[in-house]
Amino acid sequence: MTSIAESLIRAESILAANGVAEPRREAVSLLMLATKRDRTFLYAHPESALSSDELDNYDSLLQRRAAREPFQYISGVQEFYGLEFEVTPDVLIPRPETEMVVERAIEILSPRADKRFCEVGIGSGCIAVSILRHVAGSSAVGLDVSDEVLRIARRNSEKHGVAEKLSLVKSDVFSALVDAKFEMIVSNPPYVPVRDMDGLQAEVRSFEPRAALTDGLDGLSIIRRIVTDAPRVLSPGGVLLMEIGFNQSEKVVEMFNVSRWRGPKLFPDLQGIPRLLFSELI
């Protein structure tokens, strides 16, 4: 029989050999999934033997992670802003820096009388659902071009009790919206330049949805469409909040017509990179 300790040593070695960062932590997390045991149990009972089913399950999960499939797709969930979201290879894995969008949106929307907002490229729904959970009286429209993405966002909205406050629309940016007006637009658009895709981590490059990462061009085309078309769907005084990529801030700021927009302002992430763009429609 193989013990927990022996299994972890073997798994850590395999993961390290395949370039997985923090192989010990990942080995433990995968064993938790395979055995349905918590971390405390695994550390407290290193001599405990694994059943054949547990070993088979662990080996299957280990092979997937060694192939650099993201742990979040293996587990099917990712935490974001204190909530657990379903994630599949159809949606981008929520990242900590994107919580900046949620924090600022809550701050801006909460005191306003009109709390209706729109998310462009809703993905898992993590941004919209988090805002809806924290802003009383808010409602939202989520846009995406993929039916499957919209289904995942719907499931996450149901899971967190905000489905009745979220309308989901299949739309390429704002193309499907007619006579819609919002107090805010939020978005984490595909902003990675296609030339930079090969330099991304294997987990990102090979497994996350390409359409959610890059526009296939310079990373600015979707951002430009959002900035150009937002005045059609924003109320006067309405706000655009958007995550942008490394080295894009100057080019994005140049997209804003100063006769239509107040700002824009840029807010850095924890690495000091201008990450969040804020602008208000005049």
N, C-alpha and C positions, 0 to 999 in steps of 0.2 A: 504493500500500500504506500501511496505517496502522501507525505505530510504537507500541511500548509507552508511550512518553512521551505521545504524542498521545492515545492511548486513555484514559490515566489523567487527563489534564487535562479531557477531555470528560466522563468519568464523574464526576469530583469536582464539576464544575459542576452536572451533573444532580442528583446526590444532595443537594448543598447547597441547590439551589432547591426541593427537595422536603422540606426540614426534617430530613434525616438527620444525626445528630450524628457528628462526626469523619469528614467525607466523604472525606478523603484516605485515611485508614486503611481505610475500608470499600471504597473503589475498588480499592485494592491487594489486599485480601483476596478480593474478587470476581474480580479478574483471575487470582489464584492458582488459584481454583477453575476458571475457564474454560479456562486454559491448562495446568493441572496442572504449573505451575512454582512453585518456592519464591520467597520474598520476595527472597532474595539475588540470584537470577538476574534478576528484574525490575529491581532497582535497578542491577545491574551492566551491563545491556544495554538501556538506554532506547531506543536507536535500532533495536532488533530489530523486524522487521515481524511482525505477527500474520497468521495464515492466515485465509481467509474463514470457515472453520468456527469458529476461535477467536473471531473478531469476532462471529459470529452467536450463539455461546454466551454471550459476554460481554454482548451487548445484551439477551439474554433474562434473564440473571441481574440485570442492572442495572435492567431494568424492574420486576422483582419487588421489589428492594430500594427503588427509588424509590417504589413503592406502599406502603412501610413494612412489608413482610413481614420478620420478624426474620431476620437473617443465619443464625442457628442452624437455622431451618427450611429455608432455602435450601441450606445445607451438609449438613444432616441430622445434625449432631453438636454436642455441647457438652462441654467439659471440666469436671469436677467432682471435687474432692479428688484431683487427679492422675490421674484416669481419664477416658477418652473414652466418652461415652454417646450412643447413638442418640436423637434427638428428632424428633418429628413434631408437627403441629398437634393431635394427640390428647393430648399431655402438656405440662405446664408446663416451661418452660426452666429448668434448674437454675441457682440463683443463689449467689453467693459467701457471702451471709449464712447460707444454709442449711447450709453446712459446719460452723457452730457446733453443730448438732444431732449431726453425725457425730463431731466431736471430743469432745464431752461423753459421747456414748454409748460410744465406744471406751474412754475413761477409766474409766467406771463398770462396763462389762461385763467388761473384761479380767481383773480380779482375782477375779471371782465364779465360783463353781463351776457355777451354772446360767447359761448364756449364750444362752438362747432368748428371742427378742424378736419383737414384732409391729409392723408399720408400717401405719398407717391412711391410706389414700389413697396407694398406692405410686407412682403416676405412672410416670416413666421407670425407677424403681428405684434412682435415684442414692444415696439415703440408705441403704437396706438393703444394696445391693451393696457400697457403700464400707465399711460396718461389717463385713460378712461377710468382706471381703478383709483387714481389719486385726485382727480378733479371732479368734484360733485357737480352734477348738472351738465356734464360735457357729453358731446356726441361726435361721431366721426364717420367719414367715408374713406375706405381703404381701396386703393387702386393697384392693379397689377395686370400684366399681360397673360399670366398663366392661370388656367383653371385649377391646377393642382395646388399651386401656391395659395390661391384664394380659399381652397378647401382646408388647408392647414391653418391659415389665419382664422377661419371660422371655428375650427375645433379649439384653438387656443382661446378665442374670445368666449366660447361656451364654457371652457374649463375654468375661466376666471370670472364668470358671471357678468360679462359686459356685452354679450351677443346682441341684446336688444338695442344697444347704443351704437352699434357698428354696422354700417351698410358696406357691403363689398361689391365692387364694380370692376368688371374686366375692361381695362382701358390702357392705352399706350399714352403715358403721362396723362394729360387732361382731356384727351380727344373724345372720350365718351360722355363727358359732363356737359350738360346744357342748362343754362340759367342757374348754375350753382354758385353760392357765395359762402366763403368761410372766413373765420377770424384768424385762422392760422393754417399754414402748410408746413408739414414736416417731411423730411426725406433723408434716407441714407442711400443715395443713388449709386449706380455702378461707376466708380471714378478711377479705377486702376487703368493706366494707359496699357494698351495691348503689348507694347514693347517691354513692359515690366512684368508680364505674366510669368515668363520662364524663371524669373528670379524669386518668385514667391515660394513659401514652404510647400513641400510635396503634399501635405494635408490639404492646403488651400488650392493649389494649382490643379491637382488631380481629382479632387473630390467635391469641392464646393461648386455651386452652379455658376458657370462662366458668365451667364447673362446678368447675374447679380453682382459680379465683380468688375466687369469691363464692358464698355460700349463697343469694343472692337476697334476703337480708334485711339484718340489721344486722352480719353478719360473725361473729356469736358463736354461732349455733345449732349448728353442727357441733362447735365447741369445747366447748359445753355438753354435748352428747351424749357426747363422748369422756370428759370429766371425770366425768360422772354414771355412765357404764357401765363405766369402766376397772376399778373394784374387782372386778367379776365375773370378769375375765380376768387380773388381776395377782396374783401370789403375794405373801404378806406380805413387806414390805420391798422389793417391786417398785417400779420407778421409771417415772414418766411424764415424757417429754421432748417439748416441743411448741413449734414456732415460732408466734408470735403477731404481730399487726399493730400499727401505730402507734396510740397512745392507747387500747389495749385492756387494758393490764396491770391496772389497778385493777378493772375489771369481771370479768376472768378470775380474779383472785385470790379475789374474792368467791364464785366458784362452788364453791370447795373446802370440804368439810365438815371442820373441824379435828379432829373425833373420828375421822375415817378417814384423814386425810392429815397427813404431817409436812411442813411448809413451807406454801406453795410459795415457791421462790426465783426471782428474775428475773436474767437476765444480759443486758447491753447489747451491741448490735452496734457496729461501728466508728464509727457516727454518734451513739452514746450512747443509742439508742432501746432500751428493754426489748424484747428480741427472742426470747429463749429462756426458756421456763418449765420449771422442774424441781420435782417433788414426789415424795415417797416414801410409799407406802401403809403405814399402821401395821399 
